[in-house]
């Protein structure tokens, strides 16, 4: 009786060993869709649609819109704008679209206030990290520097400033 119980336990252990189980492959995500909560608080809506270009590179693009006065905006920032944001990320250790990265991004937008309109934008360089949890959920953060050139009417900003990136979304 003891020998058969021991044999049954050994059989159960062997059958449950991952090395003997059927191999499973989890496909690396090739796409992400992310929103940036930090810039939304400033009144800008950024939606980034990212595509993996290989193990170490990804590119993203999406709309850049100033649709409302943000909760962190100055009182006189009553302007609106619509444009496009594009970025290129290089992942230091591969594994795109997750891991440590460096990126450059460009934004061009048409900014309006009252009846005036101007073309503006910025360019920035950042470093950061993207986490993908459960093969689906994306969280990213980064810091860097940017050159801004926005102005319309009596408001605007031109010059070098800190840059930040925050995002959450999904991967597939």
N, C-alpha and C positions, 0 to 999 in steps of 0.2 A: 504494500500500500504506500509506504514511504517512497519507494523508488518511482512509482507511477506519479505521485504528487510532485516530486522533484522534476521528473521528466516533463510534466505538464507545465510547470512554472518556467522551465528552460525553453520550451517550445513557444510559450506566450511572449517571453522576453525577446527571443530571436525574431518572431514575427513582428514585434513592435519596434525593432531596431530600425532607425532611419536609413542606415546603409543598405538594408535588405528591402526596404520599401521601394515602390516604383518612383523613379526620379521625377521631380516636379521642377518646372522651369517657370520663373517669374519674369515676364517681359519687362525690360527697362522702359519707363515711360518716355515717349518721344515728344509729347506735347504737355504744356501747362497753360492754364488760364488763371491769371492773378489780378487782384485789385490792390491798390496801395492806400491803406487807411490813413497814413500820415498826410499825404497830399490831399486826401478828401477832407480832412480837418482844416486844411488851408483853403478849401473851396475848389480844388481841382480834382477832376475824376480821371484816373488813369486805369485803363484796362490793358493788360499785357497778354498777348497771345504768343507764347514761346514755342519754338521748334528746335529740337535737338538736331545738330548738324553732323554729329560724330561723337566720339567719346569725350572730346575736350572742348567742343564749341556749341554754342546755341545762339540763336538770333530771336529777337522779339519785336513786335510792332503792335500798335494799338492807338485808339483815340486818346487825345489829350484835350480835356474840356474844362473851362472855368464856367460853371453854370450857376453858381450861387456864392454869396459871401461866406467864407469859412468861419468856423468857430474861433480860429486863431488869427483871423485876418485883421488888418488895421481898419479903423472906421471909414476912412476915405477910399477904400479899395472896392468901389462899386463899378467893376468892369466885368466883361464877359469875354470868353475866347474859345475858339475851337481850332484844333490842330492835330498833329500826328507825332507820336513818339516812337523812335526805333532804337534798338540797342543790340550790342554784340557782347557776349560773355565768353570768357575763356576760363575753363575749370582747371585749376592747378594740377590736380591728381586724376583727371578724367572723371568719368561718372556723370557727365552732363545728363540731365539738368539739375543734379543735386551735388552739393559739396562746396568747397571754397572756390571763389571766382573773383576775377577782375573784369570790369566792363567799361565800355564807353557808351554813352547814350546821347541822342540828339532829339530836340523837340523844336518844331516850327509851328507857330500858331498865329491866327489872325485875332487880335485883341480889339474889342470895341468898348467905347464909353460914350454914352449919349449918342451923338451922330458922328463921332470920330472913330477911325479904325486905322490900325497899324499892324505890320507884320513883325513878330518878335520870336524869341526862342532862347534856347540855352543848349550848352554842351557840357557834359560832366564825365568825370572818371571816378569810379568807385571800386571798392573791394568789399566782399561780403560772403555770406554763406546761405545756402538754400537747403532746407530739410524737407524730405518727403517721408511722411508717416503713413504706415499702413498701405504703402504702394499707391496712395491716392492724394492725401492731404499735403498741401505745400505751405510752408512758412519760410520767409526769407527776410534778411536784414543786411544793410550795408551802409558804409560811410565813405565820403570822398570830398571832392571839390568840384565846383562848377563855375562857368562863366555865363551870366544872365544878361539878356538884352531885351527887356520888355519896356515899352512906354506907350501911353496913349493919353492924350489930353494933358492934364497937369500931374499925372501919376506915372510912376515907372521905377524900374530898377535896372541899373547897368553896372556890371562889375563882377568881381570874384566873390564867391560866398561858399560856405560849407554846403555839402550835398548829403542827403540821407535817402535811404531806400527801405521801405517796409512793404511787405506783401503777404497775402494769404490767398489760397486758391485750391485748385484741383489739378491733378496730373492724369494723363491717360496715354 
